[in-house]
């Protein structure tokens, strides 16, 4: 029997979002992260095997999305896999999923904020990053509908910029189909590591599931929103990756500080490079907006169950948003953005989020056919894929990610001991 996620004293969120809102929030989360932040480090790991890595990441993302969609329709509450793991596997696994999500996505927020800074004002990247976090936290605090509206504008701008880059690359004399072939620089481990890094770019569809209490008709809206957003993003990533590879080649992409700007210049469209920089900053803003939105909702769900301070479960009486959770998340992200490194944040975030989705797939495995269980192969592939990609990430990312998860598990155990009066 499912436990209610809300606490009578804390207030409830308002169901305002439809399918188009859910799709836009998912797109805003994924497009900014993938195209402008993950392509270059993935190319550095995979070389000319980048497209194979993209395909592997897409398969794992599809399995995760399908499992998450079925679970979200069954449990349409804020918190995502925190709720699913708790209901299907037990309190500990739900807590560990929530902990991994909050910590991992806080690192993602910092990475996206720094991406905004590095494109908008490279000499003051950290200062711009902090300012972006403060501004978007304020937007989220005055209502989720305003967040969805701003995300629509951001997604429209980014899609226009990416379309211009694709056209420039396709019409360039510098484009060479031969650069898309797999060369001697490819290793199996490198392809897997790149897939893990690219997974960072696909994880945005989780924002839709974590907004479970704020969508209308969740059993229909959440699965459709996730499927449509992921499908559009997969197609976009494939087209952009092929075009950029055909112009820069694997090595040029691997060493590019701003891959899409460099591709535009190489393609002979110098005028497009500053437009791409603006588009990159806007895309990262969209990703950051949706990330802060999702982390705050998981914080809300964990606070309701007292895995985090219960005061964070408060819902604003006027705006109907978890304002205390929003403010705390914004503060932590601002501090991280002032001190973090982008590439390190991507690897660390990928490890924690892959652990989160491993628990989602394990939870989906326990669904019955009457509960809408997907074909068994889907959660099985998703679970094994998440674990494989997580442990083929850069060693430092694995060490730090595993250490943070162990720390979270220890905190859970200590809390249970205190609650049981076992001293």
N, C-alpha and C positions, 0 to 999 in steps of 0.2 A: 504493500500500500504506500503510495507516494505521500511524503510529508509536505505540508505547505511550506513554501519558501519565505513567505512574508510573516512579519511579526505585527500583531494587531496594533501595537503602540508606535510602529515606525512609519505607517502609511504605505500606499501602493502606488506603483507607477501607472501612467495612463497609456492605453493602447491607441497610438496615433499613426503608426507607420504601416504603409501598404507594401505590395510587392515591389513597385518601382523604387520606393524609398530604400527598401532592404537591398535591392540590387546596386543602387548608387553608393550606399555605405560600404558594401563589399568591394565594389570597384575602386572607391577612394582609398581603401586600405591596401589593396594589392598593387595597383598600377604604380603608385609612387615608389613603393619599396622595391619592386622588381626591376623596373627598367632603368632607374637612375642610381640604384645602390648596389645591386647584386650581380649584374652582368660581368663587370670587370674582374672581381675576385673569383667568380666562377670560371671565367675563361682562363685565368691564371692557373687554376687547379686542373682543368680538363683539357686545355689546349684546343685542338680541333675537334675534340669530342664533346664540345659544349652542347650541341643539339641533342646528343644522346642523353646527356645529363638533364637537359630540359624535359625530355620525354619521361625519364625516370621520376623526376620530381613531380611531373604532371600525373603520373599513374598513382603515386602515393597520395598526392593532393586529392585526386578524384575519390579514392577509397575513403580518405578521411572526411571529405565533404559529404559523401553518401551516408557514412555512419553517423556523422554529426547531424545531418538533416533528419534522419529517422529518429534519432534521440531527441532532437529539439522539438519535433512534432509531438512526441510522447510527453516531454517535460518542458512546456513553454514558459520557463521561468528564467529570470536573470541569473547568470553564472556559468552557462555553457557546461563544459565537461566537469566542472566542480559539482554541479548538480547531478549529472549523469553518473559519474563515478560513485558518488555517495549513494544514489538510489539503487544502482545495479551491482556494485562491487563492495560497498561498505564505506563507512565514514573516512577511514584512513586514505583510501585511494581517491576519494573525492577531494579531500583536503590537499593531497599531494598534487593533484591536477590543478587545483586553484592556486596553490603556492607557485608551481612552475609557471603557470600562465601570468600571474601578477608580476613575478620577478623577471621572467623572460620578456614579456611585453613592455615592461618598464625600460629594459635595455633597448628594445625596438624603438620606443618613443624617443629615447636619447639619440639613437642613430638617425632617425628621421629629422629630428630637430637640427642636428649637426649638418645633415644634407641640405636643409633649407639655408643654413648659414654659409656653407661652403659655396653654394651657387649664387646666393643673393649678395654676399659681401665676404669674399674669401679671407680678407685680412682681419675680420671681426666675427669669425664663424661662431665662436662660443657665445658671444654677446647676443648675436641675432638669434641663435638657437634658444636661449633663455627667454628672449622677448617673444618669440613665436609660441613657446609653451604657455606663457602667461596669457597671451591674447586668446589662444584657442581654449584654454581652461575657462576663461570668462564666457566665451561663446557657449560651451557645453553647459555651463551653470545656469543659463537662462532658457534652456529648453532643448529637447532632442529634435523637435521639428526644425528649429533654426539651424542646428547642426546638419540635418539632412539637406536643407536648402543650400547651405554654403557648400556642402560636398557636391551637389549637382553642378554648381558653377565650376568648381575645381576640376571635376571629371571632364566636363565639356572642353575646358581650356587645354587640358593635357591630351585628350584624344585628338584635338586639332593640331597640336604641336607634333605629336607622334605621326600623324598622317602626313604632315609636311616632310618629316625626316624620311619616312618610307618612300615617298615619291621622289625625293632628291636622290636617294640611294639607288632606286630602281632605274632612274634615267641617267645615272652617272656613267661616264666612260671608265671610271676607276673600278667599277663593280666587276668582280670576277667570280663566276660560279665555281671555279676550281678551288677557291678558298673554303668551300663548304665541305670538302672531302675530309675524311679522317686520315691524319698523318701519323708519323712515327712518334710524335710528342704525347700520345695518348697512353695513359695507364689506367688499369681498372680501378685502382684506389683513387686516382685523380678524378675519374668520372663520378664515382660515388660521392667524393667530398664536394665536388661542384654541385651535385644534385642536392646535397644537404644544405649548401649555401643558397641555392636557388629556391629551396623550400621556404626560406625566409620570405620570399616574394609572394608565395601563394597563400600564406596563412591568414590573409585578411578576411576570408569568408567566415572566420570564427566570430567576427564582429556581429554578424547577423544573428547567430545563435545566442550570443550573450545579451542581445536585446530582446529576449523572448517575451518579456512582460510588456513590451512597448509596441508590439506589432499586432495588427488586426488579423483575426482568423489565423493563428499561428500554425495550425496543422497544415494549412495550404500555403501560407505566405513564406514560412521559413524554408521548406524544401525547394520551392520554386525560386526564391531569392538566391539561395546558395548555388543551385545548379546553373542559373542564368549568369550570375556574376562570375563563377569559375569558368564557364564555357567561353564567355567573352574575353576574359583575361588570358586564357590559354591560347586562343587564336591570336590575340594581340602580341603576346610574348614571342610566339613562334615567328610571326611576320617580321617583327622588329629585330629579333636575333639574327634571322637569315639575312636581312638587309645590311645590318651593321657588320656582320662577319664577311659578307661579300665585298664590302668596301675596305675595311680595316684589316681583315685577316685575323686569325686566332691570336698571334703575338701582338699585333697592334691593339687589339681589344684588351688583351690582358694587361697591357701597360698604360692604358688610357686613363687619365685622371677624370675626364668627362667624356665618356665613350660616344654619346650621341652628338655632342658638339663637335668632337673630332671627326666623326663620320660625316657630318654636314660639311665641314671644311674640306675634307678629302674628296667629297663628291662635287666640289666646286661651288657649293652654296654658302659662301662666307657670310652672307647676310642673314642666314638662318641660325648661325651659332648663338648670337645673343638672345634670339627668340627661344632657342632650346634651353638656355640657362634660366630664363624666366619660367618656362614650362616645367623644368626640373624642380625649381623652388616651389612652384604652385603644387606640383604633384606630391612633393614631400609634405607640404602643408596639409593636403587632403588625407594622406596616410596618417600623419600625426593626429589630426582631428579625430579620425575614426578609432585610432589606437587608444587615445586617452578615454574615449567614450566606452570602449570595451573593457579596459582595465578597471575603470571605476565601477562598472556593473558587476564584475566578478568580486571586487572588494566589497560591494554592497551585500552580495549573497553570502560571502564568508563572514561578514560582520553580523548578519542576521543570525547565523548559527554560532556566533561567539568564537569563531576561529581567529577573528580579528576584533579589535575593540568595538563593542556593541554600538557606541555612539556614531560610528561610520554608517550605520544602517538608516540614518535619518533621511527622509524624503522631504524636499522643500514644499511647504504648503501651497505656494503659488505656482511655481514652475514645474512641480512634480518630477524633479530629478534628484538623485542622491548627491546633494551639494557638498556634504562633508567629505564623502569619498572622492568627489571630483577635485576638491581643493587639496586633499592630501596627496592624491596621485600627481596633480600638477606640480606641487611643491617638490616631491621626490624626483620627478622627471627633470625639473628645472635644475636641481643640484647635479643630477647625472649628466645633463647636457653641458654643464659648465666644466666638466672634468673628463668626460669619456672620450674614447677613440672609436671611430665609426666601424672599421673592419672588425675590431675585437668585439664590439657590441653585436654585430650581425652574427658571428659565430656562437657567442654565448646565448643569444636569443634563440637561435635555431635549435640548439641542444635542448633548452628548457621547453620550447614549444613542441618539438618532436616527442618529448616525454609526455606532454599534455595530450597529444593526439594518440599516442600509444594507449593511454588509458581510455580515450574515447572509443577506439576500436575494440578494446577488450570489453567495454560496456555494451557496445552494439552486438557483440557476439552472444550476449546473454538474452537478447530480445527473443521473444517467441514469434512465430509467424503471425499470430493474431495481433501482436503489438507492432507489426510493420517491419520485422527483421529483414535486412537486406540479404542477398545471397551470401552464403557462408564465406565464399572466396574473398569477398570485399573486405570485411573486417580482418580476415586472416592476412591478406596481402598488406593491408594498411598497418597492422600491428608489427609485422616482421619488417616492413619497409621503414617504418619510423625508427625502430631499434637499430637497423643496419646503418641508415643515414646518420643517426645521432652519433654513433661511435666511429664513424669515418670522418667526422669533422676535424679541424685542426686540434692538435693535442691540448693546447692551452684552453680551448673552448670546452673540450670534454672534461678536463680536470675541474675548471671553475664551475661548469654547469652541474657536474655530479656533486661537487662539494656543497653547492647551494641547495640542491635537492636533499642531500643528507642532513644539512642543517635544518631544513624545514621539517623533515621527518623526526629529528631529535626534539624540535620544539613541540611537535604534536605529542610525542611520547611524554615529555615533561608535563605538558598541560593535562594529559590524562592521569598522570600520577598525582598531580596536585588535586585534581577534581575528585579523585578516589580517596584522598586523605591517607596516602600510603607512606607518608614520612614517618 
